[in-house]
Amino acid sequence: MPRDYDGWRDCIEHKCAIPLTRDYIDHRLRILSDPGLEETRRFVASYGEAHLKQIVAWFERAREEVAS
């Protein structure tokens, strides 16, 4: 599991082959920011609230980088 932003980004873009586009980032942020969604509840149950907050922060950083 990645422990920093660069490792997380590498994991998403290269190991998972998912381009971090604005649409993908916004989609993931909508899901991960809604505690009522089953997917978000499963994420928290598996990885914890602190990790969820970290992932959201990394997606927000990626969104800023895409916008630049």
N, C-alpha and C positions, 0 to 999 in steps of 0.2 A: 504494500500500500504506500503510495507516495507520501512523503513527509514535508515536501515543500512545493511551491508553485511550479517551478521548472520541471520537477519530477512528475507532477500531476499533468501538466500540459503535454509532456513527452508521452506519457501513458495514453492520454486521450488521442493525440494526433498520430502517433507512430505505432504503438502497440495495438490500439483499438482501431486505428485508421479512420477516425472520425474528425473531419475538418471542423475547427472551432469557428463556424460562421456566426454572424450576428443572429440569424434565425435560430440556429441550434442553441446558442447561449441563452437567448430570450426564452426559448421553450423550456430548457432545463431550469432556469431561474423561476419561471412560473410554477413549475411542478414542485421544486424544492422549497419554495417560499409559501406553499399552501399546506399547513399542518393537517388539514382535513382530508387530503388525498391519501388513498391507500399506499401509493408508491412512496410518498414521503414518510408515512408511518413505518413502512417496512424498512426504509433506509435508517431511520432513527433507531428502530429495534435492533438492526444489525450492527450499526456503526456508532450510535450514540449522537446525542444532541450537539456536543462540541465538534464532532467531525462534520456534521451537517453544516454548522455555521462556517467552518473552515472552507468547505466545498463551495458554499454560496459566495463567500468572499473571493475565492479563486475565480469563479465564474464572473463575478462583478469586475474583477481585475482584467480578465480576458475581454470582457465587453468594452472596457475603456480602451484597451489596446487595439481592438478591431475598429473602434470609432476614430482612432487617431490617424 
